[in-house]
């Protein structure tokens, strides 16, 4: 079984007006451009009156070597999502209003193919390999993953600010 090390966890919380579809597509495009494969594991919409509660869970993975893989878990939660019309550049535009939360967790996955799990001896060798042979490489991959999560977080914050959600 592979081993996951949690490297970073960040949250974005905002309330106000935004375009949910645009934010959703923006995050998906960003992950694809950074060579992550995105899997949507959960999408739930609960409607109460004219408002919705939306919960989404994505797992985005990126193979960085035969032994290491980056994993980002994205948990979306939008409460009180309603449709609104706003005036933008003199035109009426349909957007959404609600409380937006996105939690991004970055994990470094070691031995993602479970190559070293065949026997207790190879498990022991994997521990030795991690601790003494690839320790420097692990640090490099952790720094890169930390940067990816931080960059995505900042990009989403900037995107939401441009859309008017401050």
PyMOL commands that set and color helices and strands:
alter all, ss='L'
color gray80, all
select helices_A, chain A and resi 20-33+115-117+120-133+135-162
alter helices_A, ss='H'
color red, helices_A
select strands_A, chain A and resi 3-18+37-48+51-63+68-88+91-110
alter strands_A, ss='S'
color yellow, strands_A
deselect
rebuild
show_as cartoon
